[in-house]
Structures are given as structure tokens and as C-alpha cells.
Amino acid sequence: MYNYLKGIVTEVTGEITVECGGVGYLVVPTYSLFASVTLGQSATIHVHHDVKENSQTLYGFRSASERELFRKLLTVNGVGPKGAIALLSIGDEKLVSAILTQDVQALSRIKGVSTKSAEKVILDLRSKLTKVSSSGLDFLQPTENSAVVDAILGLVNLGVSKPMATDMIARIKTDGLTAEEIIVEALNAKGRAN
């Protein structure tokens, strides 16, 4: 129903009120959005409209990709909007990385997320996020070379620990190589070292 709100932030408490066209919309923000808005300043807030039998709530996000990740989290059985907001508190890039590398500890350290819930999120979303990553959404765009990140994930999928995979790739030249070529080079270099 709503895609985004663009207006002046008129109130910042635990929630944000943004005035658009003379109407104040109450928005439940993610931590990243909450940290980025300033009282009295203009803001563009991407929203998710949650309709329940007794209430309607607007959840606010810093970017459309953060909202998309929130919606993916809602597809996990047992994860509601509050749980999804809590999971996003570590940052969308760290969350995606933890899911793709199956880092249960990183997720279970989040307040309100049990080990069982963390495992369920990873199980349900790992393949969905892998598919989404090829679509170029900005929450999945790492700051480093994406072929390197894909190669690290590929090595992890082959059973190599993430620190070992990162170390293996750091020891080779990756400029201009695809993820597959990086994996082959890293494995060959590891084989020559042993």
C-alpha cells in the first residue's frame, strides 16, 4: 500500500513521526533509520505496512533493500516484525553475511534471538538470500570485490571454514578473476603449500 514517506521528521522518541502533506505518520524504525534521522529535517523513509486484526503499523527503513531483507525475515515461521527488527539491529550486511556463512553464534547473540531461532532463520533464508544476491540489491553488495565474497562463500560451501577461506584467498591475486577462478586458484595454492 505504501512504498515510502518523504517529509519532515517532527518527533523522534522510540518511534518516528514524519509529516507528509499535513499528516503525521507514526513509524516504528529500524536501528539504522533511527540513527540516521534528525528532528526537523527532511527524510525519505521506506515503509512496510503491517495490518493485523486490531492494529496497523508502519515499519520504517533506511533503504528499500533493508525493507526487502525485513520482508524476507517475515517469511520465516516464528519471526514477526519485532523479531525481524531485532535481527536487523546488527546491520543488514552483517545479517546477510551471518546467514550466508551459517554463523549461528552471531545471530543468537542478538537480544531476543535463541539458538533455535537463529538456526531456523539460517535454514529458511540461506538459499533465498543467495538467489537475491544476484539481483544486485544494495544490502547484498559488499564493500569488497563481489567475486572475492562469492569465492569465500563457495569455499565455505565446500567445507572450508570462513577464516581459512579468507586467508586462502588473501594469498592469491584476484584482480579480474571470476569467483570460480578464484576458488580454483585458492585450492591450487593451498595444494602447493601442503
C-alpha positions in Angstrom: 0.0 0.0 0.0 2.8 2.5 1.0 6.2 2.4 -0.6 7.9 5.3 1.2 7.2 8.5 3.1 9.0 11.8 2.3 8.6 14.6 4.7 9.8 16.4 7.8 10.6 14.4 11.0 8.5 16.1 13.7 9.1 13.7 16.6 11.8 11.2 17.5 11.1 9.0 20.5 11.2 5.2 20.4 9.2 5.8 17.2 9.4 8.5 14.5 6.7 10.8 13.3 7.2 12.1 9.8 4.8 14.8 8.5 3.8 14.4 4.8 1.2 16.8 3.3 -0.1 17.9 6.7 -0.5 14.3 8.0 1.8 12.9 10.7 2.7 9.2 10.1 3.9 7.2 13.1 6.7 4.8 12.1 8.5 2.1 14.0 12.1 2.4 12.8 15.0 0.0 12.4 18.1 1.0 14.4 19.8 2.2 11.3 16.9 4.5 10.4 16.6 5.8 13.9 20.3 6.7 13.9 20.1 8.5 10.6 17.1 10.8 11.1 17.3 14.3 12.6 14.4 16.1 14.2 13.2 18.9 12.0 15.0 17.6 8.9 13.5 16.1 5.7 13.7 12.4 5.4 12.7 9.7 3.0 11.6 6.6 4.9 10.9 3.3 3.1 8.0 1.6 4.8 6.3 -1.7 5.3 2.6 -1.5 6.2 1.7 -4.3 8.6 -2.1 -4.9 9.0 -3.4 -7.0 11.9 -6.9 -7.6 13.1 -6.6 -4.9 15.8 -3.9 -2.6 14.5 -2.0 -1.2 11.6 1.7 -0.4 11.9 4.2 1.3 9.6 7.7 -0.1 9.9 10.4 2.3 8.6 13.7 1.5 6.9 16.7 3.4 5.7 16.6 1.9 2.3 14.4 -0.3 0.1 16.9 -3.1 0.3 16.7 -3.1 4.1 13.0 -3.3 3.8 13.3 -6.2 1.4 15.5 -8.1 4.0 12.9 -7.4 6.7 10.2 -8.9 4.4 12.4 -12.0 3.8 12.8 -12.3 7.6 9.0 -12.2 8.0 8.7 -15.3 5.8 10.5 -17.4 8.5 7.9 -19.2 10.7 8.0 -17.7 14.2 9.7 -14.4 13.2 7.4 -11.4 13.5 8.0 -7.8 12.9 9.7 -7.2 16.3 12.0 -10.2 15.8 12.9 -9.0 12.3 13.7 -5.5 13.6 15.9 -7.1 16.3 17.7 -9.2 13.7 18.3 -6.1 11.6 19.9 -4.4 14.6 23.3 -5.8 13.7 23.2 -4.2 10.3 21.9 -5.6 7.1 25.3 -6.5 5.6 26.3 -8.3 8.8 23.0 -10.1 9.0 23.2 -11.3 5.4 26.8 -12.4 6.0 25.9 -14.3 9.1 23.0 -16.1 7.3 25.1 -17.0 4.3 28.0 -18.2 6.3 25.7 -20.0 8.8 27.0 -18.1 11.8 24.5 -19.2 14.4 26.5 -17.5 17.2 26.4 -14.1 15.6 22.6 -14.3 15.3 22.0 -15.9 18.8 23.9 -13.0 20.4 21.1 -10.7 19.4 18.8 -9.9 22.3 15.6 -12.0 21.9 17.0 -14.5 19.4 17.5 -18.0 20.6 19.9 -20.5 19.1 17.0 -22.4 17.7 15.5 -19.3 16.1 18.9 -18.4 14.6 19.2 -21.9 13.1 15.7 -21.6 11.7 16.4 -18.2 10.1 19.6 -19.5 8.5 17.9 -22.7 7.3 14.9 -20.8 5.8 16.8 -17.8 4.3 20.2 -19.1 3.1 19.0 -20.2 -0.3 16.7 -17.2 -0.7 19.4 -14.7 0.0 21.8 -16.5 -2.3 19.2 -16.0 -5.1 18.6 -12.4 -4.1 22.3 -11.6 -4.1 22.5 -12.0 -7.9 19.8 -9.4 -8.4 22.1 -6.6 -7.2 20.1 -5.3 -4.2 22.4 -2.9 -2.3 22.2 -4.7 1.1 24.0 -7.6 -0.5 26.6 -5.5 -2.2 29.7 -5.9 -0.1 32.3 -3.2 0.1 35.0 -5.5 -1.3 35.1 -7.3 -4.7 31.9 -9.3 -5.1 33.8 -12.1 -6.8 36.0 -12.5 -3.8 33.0 -12.6 -1.5 31.3 -15.2 -3.7 34.5 -17.2 -3.7 34.7 -17.1 0.1 31.1 -18.3 0.2 31.9 -21.0 -2.3 34.8 -22.3 -0.3 32.6 -22.2 2.9 30.0 -24.3 1.0 32.8 -26.8 0.2 33.5 -27.2 3.9 36.4 -24.7 4.4 36.0 -22.5 7.5 35.4 -18.8 6.8 38.7 -17.6 8.3 40.6 -20.3 6.4 38.8 -19.4 3.1 39.5 -15.7 3.7 43.2 -16.5 4.3 43.5 -18.8 1.3 42.1 -16.0 -1.0 44.2 -13.3 0.6 47.3 -15.2 -0.5 46.5 -15.1 -4.3 46.0 -12.4 -6.9 42.3 -12.0 -7.6 42.2 -9.0 -9.9 39.9 -9.7 -12.9 39.1 -13.2 -11.9 35.6 -14.7 -11.5 34.5 -16.3 -8.3 35.0 -19.8 -9.8 38.6 -18.9 -11.0 39.4 -17.5 -7.5 38.2 -20.8 -5.9 40.3 -22.9 -8.3 43.4 -20.7 -7.7 42.9 -20.7 -3.9 42.6 -24.5 -3.8 45.6 -25.0 -6.1 47.7 -22.6 -4.0 46.6 -24.5 -0.8 47.6 -27.8 -2.5 51.0 -26.5 -3.5 51.6 -25.2 0.1 50.9 -28.6 1.6 
